[in-house]
Amino acid sequence: MDLSIIIINWNTKDLLAQCLGSIFQDLSTEEAEDTPLPRVGEGPGVRAEVFVVDNASTDGSGQMVRECFPWVQLIENRKNVGFACANNQAIQESTGVLYSYACYEVERWPLDSHREVDIVQGACMILRWEALNQVGRLDEDYFIYSEEVDLCHRLRQHGCKVYWVPQAAVVHYGGQTIWSE
């Protein structure tokens, strides 16, 4: 597997459906036999697996994923274990060389080239498996927010570089899980 996409969810069923639909479009290939839906898993030049870790949602998110997106590997928690722990659960199961955490729109800089930065948002982070093994997974003492600051700091301490890449086009609806019930 080339890419493992990890999405953490808590009571954002509609946004999750939009996100998975977008991933489905981006990764779909030819029509699969016996189904009107395109196969997911091998997009243009990339083989991917998608994980959704649901942190005890009460809005039917898990059922929606099972029914509408059967190609997604769903991990359903009985309680909200937080962003870092939920990511670590999917990382443990993933086989991809790179990991991606949800979607986020980052600061706007000129779109001519990438640049080295101190940190990137955890909601849109792609990591090499080797780097993650070198520094360890997300610190679960961070329930939500700032776990990416810690991770980027540890990466830089181990000689890894952190880059902002302007060609990455992603959208994050920030704070949705905080405001969901």
C-alpha positions as CSV (number, residue, x, y, z in Angstrom):
1,M,0.0,0.0,0.0
2,D,1.3,3.4,-0.9
3,L,-0.9,5.6,1.2
4,S,-2.9,5.2,4.4
5,I,-5.5,7.9,4.9
6,I,-6.7,8.3,8.5
7,I,-9.8,10.3,9.4
8,I,-10.8,10.8,13.0
9,N,-14.6,11.4,13.5
10,W,-16.8,12.4,16.3
11,N,-20.4,13.3,15.5
12,T,-19.8,14.8,12.1
13,K,-21.6,12.3,9.9
14,D,-22.5,14.7,7.1
15,L,-19.0,16.1,6.8
16,L,-17.5,12.6,7.0
17,A,-19.7,11.5,4.1
18,Q,-18.5,14.5,2.0
19,C,-14.9,13.8,2.9
20,L,-15.2,10.1,2.0
21,G,-17.1,10.9,-1.2
22,S,-14.2,13.2,-2.2
23,I,-11.6,10.5,-1.4
24,F,-13.7,8.0,-3.3
25,Q,-13.7,10.3,-6.4
26,D,-10.0,11.0,-6.2
27,L,-9.0,7.3,-5.7
28,S,-11.6,5.6,-7.9
29,T,-10.5,3.6,-10.9
30,E,-12.5,1.6,-13.4
31,E,-15.9,0.1,-12.7
32,A,-15.7,-3.0,-10.5
33,E,-17.5,-6.1,-11.5
34,D,-21.0,-6.7,-10.0
35,T,-21.3,-3.1,-8.7
36,P,-22.2,0.2,-10.2
37,L,-19.5,1.9,-8.0
38,P,-15.9,2.4,-9.1
39,R,-13.3,0.5,-7.3
40,V,-11.4,2.4,-4.6
41,G,-7.8,1.7,-3.7
42,E,-5.8,2.6,-6.8
43,G,-6.0,6.1,-8.0
44,P,-3.7,7.7,-10.5
45,G,-0.4,6.2,-9.6
46,V,-1.2,5.5,-5.9
47,R,-2.6,2.5,-4.0
48,A,-4.5,3.7,-0.9
49,E,-6.3,2.4,2.1
50,V,-8.7,4.6,4.1
51,F,-9.4,4.3,7.9
52,V,-12.1,6.1,9.8
53,V,-11.7,6.0,13.5
54,D,-15.1,6.9,15.1
55,N,-14.8,8.2,18.6
56,A,-18.2,7.0,20.0
57,S,-20.4,9.2,17.8
58,T,-24.1,9.2,18.5
59,D,-25.2,10.6,15.1
60,G,-25.0,7.3,13.1
61,S,-21.6,8.0,11.6
62,G,-20.5,4.4,12.0
63,Q,-23.6,3.0,10.3
64,M,-23.3,5.5,7.5
65,V,-19.7,4.4,6.8
66,R,-20.6,0.7,6.9
67,E,-23.6,1.2,4.5
68,C,-22.3,3.8,2.1
69,F,-18.5,3.3,2.1
70,P,-17.9,-0.4,2.6
71,W,-14.3,0.0,1.3
72,V,-13.4,2.0,4.4
73,Q,-11.7,0.3,7.3
74,L,-13.8,1.4,10.2
75,I,-12.6,1.4,13.8
76,E,-15.4,2.2,16.3
77,N,-14.5,3.3,19.8
78,R,-16.9,2.9,22.7
79,K,-15.7,6.2,24.1
80,N,-14.1,9.3,22.8
81,V,-10.4,8.5,23.2
82,G,-9.2,11.8,21.6
83,F,-7.4,12.7,18.4
84,A,-3.9,11.3,19.2
85,C,-5.0,8.0,20.5
86,A,-7.5,7.5,17.6
87,N,-4.8,8.2,15.1
88,N,-2.5,5.8,16.8
89,Q,-5.2,3.1,16.6
90,A,-5.3,3.4,12.8
91,I,-1.6,3.8,12.4
92,Q,-1.3,0.4,14.2
93,E,-3.5,-1.2,11.6
94,S,-2.2,0.6,8.5
95,T,0.1,-0.8,5.9
96,G,0.8,2.4,3.8
97,V,4.2,4.0,3.4
98,L,2.7,7.4,4.1
99,Y,0.0,8.5,6.5
100,S,-2.4,11.4,6.0
101,Y,-4.6,12.9,8.8
102,A,-7.8,14.3,7.5
103,C,-7.8,17.6,5.7
104,Y,-6.8,21.1,6.5
105,E,-6.2,24.4,4.7
106,V,-2.9,25.9,5.7
107,E,-1.5,29.4,5.6
108,R,-1.3,31.0,2.2
109,W,2.2,31.5,0.8
110,P,3.2,31.9,-2.8
111,L,2.4,28.7,-4.7
112,D,5.7,28.4,-6.5
113,S,7.5,26.0,-4.3
114,H,7.5,24.1,-1.0
115,R,9.1,25.5,2.1
116,E,10.6,24.2,5.3
117,V,8.5,25.0,8.4
118,D,8.6,24.3,12.1
119,I,5.2,22.6,12.2
120,V,2.2,21.7,10.0
121,Q,-1.4,21.2,11.0
122,G,-2.1,17.7,12.3
123,A,-5.3,17.6,10.2
124,C,-3.3,17.5,7.0
125,M,0.0,15.7,7.6
126,I,1.7,13.2,5.5
127,L,4.5,11.2,7.2
128,R,7.0,8.6,6.1
129,W,6.5,5.4,8.0
130,E,10.3,5.3,8.7
131,A,10.2,8.8,10.3
132,L,7.2,7.9,12.5
133,N,8.9,4.7,13.7
134,Q,12.0,6.8,14.5
135,V,10.2,9.3,16.7
136,G,7.2,7.3,17.9
137,R,3.5,7.8,17.4
138,L,1.4,10.7,18.6
139,D,1.6,11.4,22.3
140,E,-1.8,10.4,23.8
141,D,-1.4,12.8,26.7
142,Y,-2.8,15.3,24.1
143,F,-6.5,14.5,23.9
144,I,-7.1,17.0,21.1
145,Y,-5.0,19.9,19.8
146,S,-1.2,20.4,19.9
147,E,-0.2,16.8,19.3
148,E,1.1,17.8,15.9
149,V,3.3,20.5,17.5
150,D,4.9,17.8,19.7
151,L,5.3,15.4,16.8
152,C,6.9,18.0,14.5
153,H,9.2,19.0,17.3
154,R,10.3,15.3,17.8
155,L,10.7,14.9,14.0
156,R,13.0,17.9,13.8
157,Q,15.0,16.8,16.9
158,H,15.7,13.6,15.0
159,G,16.9,15.4,11.9
160,C,13.8,15.1,9.9
161,K,12.5,18.2,7.9
162,V,9.0,19.4,8.0
163,Y,7.6,21.0,4.8
164,W,4.6,23.0,3.7
165,V,3.7,21.9,0.2
166,P,1.5,24.4,-1.7
167,Q,0.4,21.8,-4.3
168,A,-1.6,20.0,-1.7
169,A,-5.2,21.1,-2.0
170,V,-7.2,20.2,1.1
171,V,-10.1,21.7,3.0
172,H,-10.7,21.3,6.8
173,Y,-13.9,22.5,8.5
174,G,-12.1,23.4,11.7
175,G,-13.6,22.8,15.1
176,Q,-16.6,20.7,13.9
177,T,-16.1,17.9,16.4
178,I,-15.8,20.4,19.2
179,W,-19.2,21.9,18.4
180,S,-21.0,18.7,17.6
181,E,-23.2,17.0,20.1
